């Protein structure tokens, strides 16, 4: 499933990323690496998301959220 499909508040593990080029590089620099633990904090009406990554909160547009392949971290 993608991060876009996750329910708010559910902890997930990042398994893969389909983003390429500069977007992929930026996501890796921010810490979106395989095995990273994420949590969806909020969803906007326009499709964007706010994601918790460690102590940071990161805003992602819908396209980037769809590029993150995750699995439940239960």
Secondary structure, DSSP 8 states (H G I E B T S, - for coil): -BGGGS-TT-EEEEEEE---HHHHHHHHHHT--TT-EEEEEEE-TTS-EEEEETTEEEEE-HHHHHTEEEEE--
